[in-house]
Amino acid sequence: MSSEFLIGDFWALYTALFRAECTIGTVWRIAQILRYDRSPPDAIGTLCPKNNAMKLIVLLLSLLSTSAYGATLHLDKAATGKVRQAADIRYVNHDEKQTYQLKIGKQWIAGSCSSSGTGNLHALLLDMNFDGHADLWVTGYTDSQGRIRCSDVWLWDAQAKQYSFNKPLSAIPNLDISIADQGIAGGIANCGCAAQCFYEDSYAWQASKLITIARREQDCERYREYRLNEKNDLILVKDEIIDSDNPGQQAIEHTKAYDWQRHAHIMRKPGE
């Protein structure tokens, strides 16, 4: 976390609190607002009555909590693609949960992907739409069992010269990417039925638009496959009763997927 953020925000907070009273019941609420909600100092100052001792407590708690759990990650090297602008990521830990913000211009924009349990968020620069520019990929497990992984993908906008959040890619659970064949996939490897239930979608870029080109899914009773037809519609091409001896009816295996964990920067939690 930058010294500019610490000094500027904490001085603004203290100035705001100096004009109002404060009670112990709102101390932690104010600290939370400073760390996460980013409310204006005047809004913070209206929360509590005038009490100089409490003001100092709030200021010290905010300093300790933010400096202990906050950090800034600076990414300037890409696994694939050319870096047009380094990515500055500010992340924070809320007990076992981890969130982040990305600096766009002079503003810090909050990301939606967050990790839970013992896992960390990972961030790397990688060409996600195969246009030669390095994009930002932030990913982390949302459950303590490591089964579901969220992603925030910020594609490099060459015209605007900044990173832009991409909803279609970010919405793919357990997103994986194959650089060699420019393949994109995602899905859930275990959704129940004694680990027999799963689904997997395959995607491709078409005229700068992400489209689904194939789907494999299995519930407790049936296995199905879908493929893209000449009208770019997914149609059912296989529908079978589950056969445990059929190797095609097995959970997802991303053998060709990019090893993002090996190349990503880890937003480490305290003590790691």
C-alpha positions as CSV (number, residue, x, y, z in Angstrom):
1,M,0.0,0.0,0.0
2,S,1.4,3.4,-1.0
3,S,2.4,6.0,1.6
4,E,0.2,8.5,-0.3
5,F,-2.8,6.4,0.5
6,L,-1.9,6.0,4.2
7,I,-1.0,9.6,5.0
8,G,-3.8,11.2,2.9
9,D,-6.6,9.0,4.0
10,F,-5.8,8.7,7.7
11,W,-5.2,12.5,8.0
12,A,-8.6,13.1,6.3
13,L,-10.2,10.6,8.7
14,Y,-8.7,12.2,11.8
15,T,-9.7,15.7,10.6
16,A,-13.3,14.5,10.0
17,L,-13.5,12.9,13.4
18,F,-12.1,16.0,15.1
19,R,-15.3,17.8,14.2
20,A,-17.7,15.2,15.7
21,E,-18.2,12.9,18.8
22,C,-17.3,9.3,18.8
23,T,-18.4,6.3,20.9
24,I,-16.8,2.9,21.3
25,G,-19.7,1.2,19.4
26,T,-18.7,2.9,16.2
27,V,-14.9,2.5,16.4
28,W,-14.6,-0.6,14.4
29,R,-17.3,0.5,11.9
30,I,-15.3,3.6,11.1
31,A,-12.1,1.4,10.7
32,Q,-14.1,-0.8,8.3
33,I,-15.3,2.2,6.3
34,L,-11.7,3.4,5.9
35,R,-10.3,0.1,4.9
36,Y,-13.1,-1.2,2.6
37,D,-16.0,1.1,1.9
38,R,-13.9,4.2,1.0
39,S,-16.6,6.6,2.2
40,P,-15.8,10.3,2.2
41,P,-14.3,11.7,5.4
42,D,-17.4,13.9,6.0
43,A,-19.6,10.8,5.9
44,I,-17.3,9.1,8.4
45,G,-17.3,12.1,10.7
46,T,-21.1,12.0,11.0
47,L,-21.1,8.6,12.6
48,C,-20.2,9.5,16.2
49,P,-20.2,12.2,18.9
50,K,-17.3,14.5,19.9
51,N,-14.7,12.5,21.9
52,N,-11.0,13.2,21.4
53,A,-9.9,9.9,23.1
54,M,-12.1,7.9,20.7
55,K,-10.7,9.8,17.7
56,L,-7.2,8.7,18.5
57,I,-8.3,5.1,19.1
58,V,-10.0,5.0,15.7
59,L,-7.0,6.4,14.0
60,L,-4.6,4.0,15.6
61,L,-6.8,1.0,14.9
62,S,-7.2,2.0,11.3
63,L,-3.4,2.4,10.9
64,L,-2.7,-0.9,12.5
65,S,-5.3,-2.9,10.6
66,T,-4.7,-1.4,7.2
67,S,-0.9,-1.5,7.4
68,A,-0.8,-5.0,8.7
69,Y,-3.2,-6.5,6.2
70,G,-2.9,-4.3,3.1
71,A,-0.3,-4.4,0.4
72,T,0.3,-3.3,-3.2
73,L,1.2,-5.8,-6.0
74,H,3.0,-4.3,-9.0
75,L,2.9,-6.5,-12.1
76,D,5.1,-5.4,-15.0
77,K,6.1,-8.7,-16.7
78,A,3.8,-10.9,-18.8
79,A,3.8,-14.7,-19.3
80,T,2.5,-14.0,-22.8
81,G,1.6,-10.8,-24.7
82,K,3.3,-7.4,-24.7
83,V,2.8,-5.3,-21.6
84,R,1.6,-1.8,-22.5
85,Q,1.0,-0.7,-18.9
86,A,2.0,-2.3,-15.6
87,A,-0.9,-3.4,-13.3
88,D,-1.0,-2.1,-9.7
89,I,-3.2,-4.2,-7.4
90,R,-4.0,-3.2,-3.8
91,Y,-5.3,-6.2,-1.8
92,V,-6.5,-6.7,1.7
93,N,-7.4,-9.6,4.0
94,H,-10.6,-9.8,6.0
95,D,-9.9,-12.7,8.3
96,E,-10.0,-15.7,5.9
97,K,-11.4,-13.6,2.9
98,Q,-9.2,-11.7,0.5
99,T,-10.3,-8.9,-1.9
100,Y,-8.5,-6.5,-4.1
101,Q,-8.6,-3.2,-6.0
102,L,-7.0,-2.4,-9.4
103,K,-5.7,1.0,-10.2
104,I,-7.2,2.4,-13.4
105,G,-5.8,5.8,-14.2
106,K,-5.8,7.6,-10.8
107,Q,-8.8,5.6,-9.4
108,W,-8.8,2.3,-7.5
109,I,-11.6,0.0,-8.8
110,A,-12.8,-2.8,-6.6
111,G,-12.7,-6.3,-8.1
112,S,-15.5,-8.9,-7.6
113,C,-13.4,-12.0,-7.4
114,S,-12.4,-12.9,-3.8
115,S,-10.8,-15.9,-2.1
116,S,-12.0,-17.7,0.9
117,G,-10.6,-20.2,3.4
118,T,-6.9,-20.7,3.3
119,G,-6.4,-19.9,-0.3
120,N,-4.9,-16.7,-1.8
121,L,-5.8,-14.6,-4.8
122,H,-3.3,-14.9,-7.7
123,A,-2.6,-12.3,-10.4
124,L,-0.7,-12.5,-13.7
125,L,-0.4,-10.8,-17.0
126,L,-1.4,-13.1,-19.8
127,D,-2.8,-12.6,-23.3
128,M,-6.4,-13.8,-22.7
129,N,-7.9,-12.8,-26.1
130,F,-4.9,-13.6,-28.2
131,D,-4.4,-10.1,-29.7
132,G,-0.8,-9.8,-28.7
133,H,-1.4,-7.6,-25.7
134,A,-1.0,-8.8,-22.1
135,D,-4.2,-8.8,-20.1
136,L,-4.7,-9.0,-16.3
137,W,-6.1,-12.2,-14.8
138,V,-7.0,-12.3,-11.1
139,T,-8.2,-15.6,-9.8
140,G,-8.7,-17.5,-6.5
141,Y,-10.7,-20.2,-4.8
142,T,-14.1,-19.2,-3.4
143,D,-14.5,-22.3,-1.2
144,S,-12.2,-23.8,1.4
145,Q,-12.2,-27.2,-0.5
146,G,-10.6,-25.6,-3.6
147,R,-13.4,-26.8,-6.0
148,I,-14.7,-23.5,-7.3
149,R,-12.4,-20.8,-8.6
150,C,-13.5,-17.3,-9.6
151,S,-11.8,-15.1,-12.1
152,D,-11.6,-11.4,-12.9
153,V,-10.3,-10.7,-16.3
154,W,-9.2,-7.2,-17.3
155,L,-8.5,-7.0,-21.0
156,W,-6.1,-4.4,-22.3
157,D,-8.0,-1.7,-24.2
158,A,-5.5,-0.5,-26.8
159,Q,-7.7,2.5,-27.8
160,A,-8.3,3.7,-24.2
161,K,-4.8,2.6,-23.1
162,Q,-6.1,1.0,-19.9
163,Y,-7.4,-2.3,-18.6
164,S,-11.1,-2.9,-19.0
165,F,-13.2,-5.5,-17.1
166,N,-14.5,-8.3,-19.3
167,K,-17.8,-9.9,-18.0
168,P,-18.0,-12.9,-20.3
169,L,-14.5,-14.3,-19.4
170,S,-14.9,-13.3,-15.7
171,A,-18.2,-15.2,-15.5
172,I,-16.6,-18.6,-16.4
173,P,-16.1,-20.7,-13.3
174,N,-12.7,-22.4,-13.0
175,L,-11.5,-20.6,-16.1
176,D,-8.6,-22.3,-17.9
177,I,-6.7,-21.2,-21.0
178,S,-4.6,-23.0,-23.5
179,I,-2.1,-20.7,-25.2
180,A,-0.9,-23.3,-27.7
181,D,-4.3,-23.8,-29.4
182,Q,-5.9,-20.6,-28.2
183,G,-8.5,-22.6,-26.3
184,I,-10.6,-21.4,-23.4
185,A,-12.6,-23.7,-21.1
186,G,-14.4,-23.7,-17.7
187,G,-16.9,-25.5,-15.7
188,I,-17.5,-27.5,-12.5
189,A,-15.6,-30.8,-12.1
190,N,-17.8,-32.0,-9.2
191,C,-21.3,-30.9,-8.7
192,G,-22.6,-34.0,-6.8
193,C,-23.9,-37.5,-7.5
194,A,-20.9,-39.1,-5.8
195,A,-18.5,-37.0,-8.0
196,Q,-20.2,-38.2,-11.2
197,C,-21.9,-34.8,-11.9
198,F,-19.9,-32.2,-13.9
199,Y,-20.1,-29.8,-16.7
200,E,-17.5,-28.2,-19.0
201,D,-17.8,-25.5,-21.6
202,S,-15.4,-24.6,-24.4
203,Y,-15.1,-21.1,-25.8
204,A,-13.5,-19.3,-28.7
205,W,-13.1,-15.7,-29.8
206,Q,-15.1,-14.7,-32.9
207,A,-14.8,-11.2,-34.2
208,S,-13.7,-10.0,-30.7
209,K,-16.8,-11.7,-29.1
210,L,-16.5,-14.7,-26.8
211,I,-18.8,-17.6,-27.9
212,T,-19.5,-21.1,-26.5
213,I,-18.4,-23.7,-29.1
214,A,-19.0,-26.9,-27.1
215,R,-20.4,-28.3,-23.9
216,R,-20.0,-31.6,-22.0
217,E,-22.3,-32.2,-19.0
218,Q,-23.3,-35.1,-16.8
219,D,-26.0,-35.3,-14.1
220,C,-26.9,-38.2,-11.9
221,E,-28.4,-40.2,-14.8
222,R,-27.3,-39.0,-18.2
223,Y,-24.2,-37.8,-20.1
224,R,-24.6,-35.2,-22.9
225,E,-22.5,-33.4,-25.4
226,Y,-23.3,-30.3,-27.4
227,R,-21.5,-28.8,-30.5
228,L,-21.8,-25.7,-32.5
229,N,-23.7,-25.9,-35.8
230,E,-23.4,-23.8,-38.9
231,K,-25.8,-21.2,-37.4
232,N,-23.6,-20.8,-34.3
233,D,-26.2,-22.6,-32.1
234,L,-25.3,-25.3,-29.6
235,I,-27.1,-28.5,-30.5
236,L,-27.2,-31.8,-28.7
237,V,-25.0,-34.4,-30.5
238,K,-24.8,-37.1,-27.8
239,D,-27.2,-38.3,-25.1
240,E,-26.4,-41.4,-23.2
241,I,-27.2,-43.2,-19.9
242,I,-24.2,-43.0,-17.6
243,D,-21.7,-45.9,-18.1
244,S,-19.0,-45.9,-15.5
245,D,-16.8,-48.0,-17.9
246,N,-16.9,-45.3,-20.6
247,P,-13.8,-43.1,-20.3
248,G,-15.5,-40.2,-22.1
249,Q,-18.0,-39.9,-19.3
250,Q,-15.5,-38.7,-16.7
251,A,-14.9,-35.4,-14.9
252,I,-13.0,-32.5,-16.3
253,E,-9.2,-32.8,-16.9
254,H,-7.4,-29.7,-18.1
255,T,-4.2,-31.4,-19.3
256,K,-3.4,-28.7,-21.8
257,A,-4.4,-25.7,-19.7
258,Y,-2.0,-23.0,-18.8
259,D,-0.2,-23.4,-15.5
260,W,-1.4,-20.1,-14.0
261,Q,-0.4,-21.1,-10.4
262,R,3.2,-21.5,-11.5
263,H,3.5,-18.1,-13.1
264,A,1.1,-16.0,-11.1
265,H,2.0,-13.6,-8.3
266,I,0.4,-14.6,-5.0
267,M,-1.3,-12.0,-2.8
268,R,0.0,-13.6,0.4
269,K,-1.9,-13.5,3.6
270,P,-0.2,-12.6,6.9
271,G,2.1,-15.2,8.2
272,E,2.7,-16.9,4.8
